[in-house]
Amino acid sequence: MSSHAIEKKEAAAPAPVTREQELWMAPNVDIYETKEAYTILAEMPGVNKAGLEVTVEDNELVITGRRDLTPFKGETLHRETRPAHYRRVFELDPAIDTNRISARMEQGVLTLVLPKAEKAKPRRVVVEG
């Protein structure tokens, strides 16, 4: 078993590319670990709950966020934002209890909590004698 229960699958997380006339990019993420769970924070500005999809299949966690790309009426003078959607794929260790994964979207930040299965949690062994 790897030392990390969540492994990035860089090949599956597309760099900015055109797909069906849409631009996609991988959201920036932070990953934390406690004794109980892993937490992933993914930055996806412009994505709301309706545009978010999180799926788990074959030990892969797929995060897809679609932004509402309402065009601005008028002439663009300067633009620093990118009209892109987000997609990121992670390979999950079997030690994660995929049935208990929870997600929350708040102000463009997706918080995923991936609980560890009971067998994967550290425990103390009592020595008798």
HELIX and SHEET records of a PDB file:
HELIX    1   1 GLU A   10  ALA A   12  5                                   3    
HELIX    2   2 THR A   98  ARG A  100  5                                   3    
HELIX    3   3 GLU A  118  ALA A  120  5                                   3    
SHEET    1   A 4 ILE A   6  LYS A   8  0                                        
SHEET    2   A 4 ALA A  84  LEU A  92 -1                                        
SHEET    3   A 4 GLU A  22  MET A  25  1                                        
SHEET    4   A 4 VAL A  17  ARG A  19 -1                                        
SHEET    1   B 4 ILE A   6  LYS A   8  0                                        
SHEET    2   B 4 ALA A  84  LEU A  92 -1                                        
SHEET    3   B 4 GLU A  60  ARG A  67 -1                                        
SHEET    4   B 4 VAL A  47  GLU A  57 -1                                        
SHEET    1   C 4 ASN A  28  GLU A  33  0                                        
SHEET    2   C 4 ALA A  37  GLU A  43 -1                                        
SHEET    3   C 4 VAL A 109  PRO A 115 -1                                        
SHEET    4   C 4 SER A 102  GLU A 106 -1                                        
END                                                                             
